[in-house]
Structures are given as C-alpha cells and as structure tokens.
C-alpha cells in the first residue's frame, strides 16, 4: 500500500486533518494536524488516529506506528 493511502484515510476520517505518514516496510511515522484534537489528551488524540488505521494495524500492513497529533496552533509552534 502507498503511504499516501494511509494519509488520505486519516484526512477523510478526522475533521480538517492534514496527515503526513512516512516510513518503510511496516514501520511508519504519522504527523497529523487538526483542530479536532483541541482539548484532547495525547492518548485520546492517538486513539483517534489508531481507530482510522486499525484494520491495517491488525492485518500487519502497519506494524509499528509513531504518532504526532497536533492542533494547528501547536503545529505552528513546533
């Protein structure tokens, strides 16, 4: 599967998200920026992203996933 496929999945499932998923093989890094994360803990932000990609994690297409989930203002600061 193409990484932009995973990015497209996240962008279509999380309101206003901009997702950049990079990696090789089965190890990926996701940087997701969305104001839908406003007021949520890091854990709950990660749960949102995992929920979108769950079937691909269970199938083994994604083995390891590192997530940075930020609001737009947090993204501008980093």
C-alpha positions as CSV (number, residue, x, y, z in Angstrom):
1,X,0.0,0.0,0.0
2,X,1.1,3.5,-0.7
3,X,1.7,5.8,2.3
4,X,-0.4,8.5,0.8
5,X,-3.3,6.0,1.0
6,X,-2.9,5.9,4.8
7,X,-2.7,9.7,4.8
8,X,-5.8,10.0,2.8
9,X,-7.7,7.7,5.2
10,X,-6.7,9.8,8.2
11,X,-7.6,13.1,6.4
12,X,-11.0,11.8,5.4
13,X,-11.8,10.4,8.8
14,X,-10.6,13.3,11.1
15,X,-12.2,16.6,10.6
16,X,-9.9,19.2,8.9
17,X,-6.9,16.9,9.3
18,X,-3.6,17.3,7.4
19,X,-1.7,14.0,7.6
20,X,1.8,13.1,6.6
21,X,2.6,9.4,7.0
22,X,6.1,8.3,6.2
23,X,8.1,5.1,6.7
24,X,9.2,1.9,5.1
25,X,8.2,-1.6,5.3
26,X,5.8,-1.9,8.2
27,X,7.2,0.9,10.4
28,X,5.5,4.3,10.0
29,X,5.5,7.7,11.5
30,X,2.4,9.8,11.3
31,X,2.2,13.6,11.8
32,X,-1.4,14.6,11.9
33,X,-2.5,18.2,12.4
34,X,-6.2,19.0,13.1
35,X,-8.1,21.3,15.3
36,X,-10.3,18.3,16.1
37,X,-7.5,17.5,18.6
38,X,-8.2,20.7,20.6
39,X,-8.7,19.9,24.3
40,X,-7.9,16.2,24.0
41,X,-5.1,14.4,25.8
42,X,-2.2,12.9,23.8
43,X,-3.7,9.4,24.5
44,X,-7.1,10.4,23.1
45,X,-5.5,12.0,20.0
46,X,-3.6,8.9,19.3
47,X,-6.7,6.8,19.8
48,X,-8.4,8.8,17.1
49,X,-5.6,8.1,14.6
50,X,-5.3,4.4,15.6
51,X,-9.1,4.0,15.1
52,X,-8.7,5.1,11.5
53,X,-5.8,2.8,10.8
54,X,-6.9,-0.2,13.0
55,X,-7.7,-2.6,10.2
56,X,-4.3,-2.0,8.7
57,X,-2.6,-2.5,12.0
58,X,-4.5,-5.7,12.7
59,X,-3.6,-7.0,9.2
60,X,0.1,-6.3,9.8
61,X,0.4,-3.8,6.9
62,X,1.3,-1.3,9.7
63,X,3.4,-3.0,12.3
64,X,4.8,0.0,14.2
65,X,3.3,3.5,14.2
66,X,4.7,6.6,15.9
67,X,2.2,9.4,16.1
68,X,2.5,13.1,16.5
69,X,-1.0,14.6,16.7
70,X,-1.1,18.3,17.0
71,X,-3.6,21.2,16.7
72,X,-2.9,23.8,14.1
73,X,-1.6,26.2,16.7
74,X,0.7,23.6,18.2
75,X,2.0,22.7,14.8
76,X,2.9,26.3,14.1
77,X,4.9,26.4,17.4
78,X,6.9,23.3,16.6
